[in-house]
Amino acid sequence: MLLTLTYSVAAEPVIEVKRGPVTNLPLPRYVSLKASKANVRRGPSRTHRIDWVFTRKSMPLQITAEYGHWRRVRDIDGAGGWVHYSLLSGVRTVIIQTDMLPLAMRPGEATSVSAHLELGVIAKLEECNPDWCRLNAGGYKGWVQKTNLWGVSADEIRD
């Protein structure tokens, strides 16, 4: 997250979040791929060359810039480019970064496990506390440590 740190008169830090010029939403931010196919272009228009095509529906992406109806995005590997906003969704998903990750019934180390998630699985993000996130993956619901996920900020809290 890009932050600007300023100080108030009482020396209390005030955090200013960078906002997109089109949507006024925070930058960077996470979204997911709505379509099963999305052209990734070199620039923010249909006249720009297509560099590659995303083909994994629900894949989490990070928006890093906005220009009109276009969003500059990057994926888990850092690959990115410009995608038309109509191909993106506000539904939050994450990618599992640890193979056979235990999906715990409650947040915490000592709890029963409902399933194990394979490396690269895409799961729907439901809620997060400072260290754990609740996921829904293939009908299995449970909690995993946030550090095992790509598609959620380290400081993000979701209710």
ChimeraX attribute file (.defattr): number of C-alpha atoms within 10 A of each C-alpha:
attribute: neighborCount
match mode: 1-to-1
recipient: residues
	/A:1	14
	/A:2	13
	/A:3	11
	/A:4	11
	/A:5	10
	/A:6	11
	/A:7	10
	/A:8	8
	/A:9	6
	/A:10	6
	/A:11	8
	/A:12	9
	/A:13	12
	/A:14	12
	/A:15	12
	/A:16	11
	/A:17	15
	/A:18	15
	/A:19	16
	/A:20	18
	/A:21	13
	/A:22	13
	/A:23	12
	/A:24	10
	/A:25	13
	/A:26	17
	/A:27	20
	/A:28	19
	/A:29	19
	/A:30	24
	/A:31	21
	/A:32	24
	/A:33	25
	/A:34	19
	/A:35	16
	/A:36	13
	/A:37	13
	/A:38	21
	/A:39	18
	/A:40	23
	/A:41	22
	/A:42	18
	/A:43	18
	/A:44	20
	/A:45	15
	/A:46	14
	/A:47	9
	/A:48	12
	/A:49	13
	/A:50	16
	/A:51	13
	/A:52	14
	/A:53	13
	/A:54	16
	/A:55	13
	/A:56	15
	/A:57	16
	/A:58	22
	/A:59	25
	/A:60	30
	/A:61	28
	/A:62	22
	/A:63	24
	/A:64	20
	/A:65	19
	/A:66	23
	/A:67	17
	/A:68	12
	/A:69	14
	/A:70	21
	/A:71	24
	/A:72	23
	/A:73	24
	/A:74	19
	/A:75	18
	/A:76	15
	/A:77	6
	/A:78	10
	/A:79	11
	/A:80	21
	/A:81	23
	/A:82	28
	/A:83	29
	/A:84	19
	/A:85	16
	/A:86	13
	/A:87	17
	/A:88	22
	/A:89	17
	/A:90	12
	/A:91	15
	/A:92	20
	/A:93	27
	/A:94	27
	/A:95	23
	/A:96	22
	/A:97	18
	/A:98	15
	/A:99	13
	/A:100	12
	/A:101	17
	/A:102	19
	/A:103	24
	/A:104	22
	/A:105	18
	/A:106	18
	/A:107	18
	/A:108	13
	/A:109	11
	/A:110	9
	/A:111	12
	/A:112	13
	/A:113	15
	/A:114	15
	/A:115	16
	/A:116	14
	/A:117	21
	/A:118	15
	/A:119	15
	/A:120	14
	/A:121	15
	/A:122	25
	/A:123	24
	/A:124	21
	/A:125	20
	/A:126	17
	/A:127	15
	/A:128	22
	/A:129	16
	/A:130	12
	/A:131	15
	/A:132	21
	/A:133	25
	/A:134	25
	/A:135	23
	/A:136	16
	/A:137	19
	/A:138	11
	/A:139	9
	/A:140	14
	/A:141	19
	/A:142	22
	/A:143	23
	/A:144	25
	/A:145	20
	/A:146	22
	/A:147	15
	/A:148	16
	/A:149	23
	/A:150	21
	/A:151	23
	/A:152	24
	/A:153	14
	/A:154	16
	/A:155	11
	/A:156	14
	/A:157	14
	/A:158	12
	/A:159	8
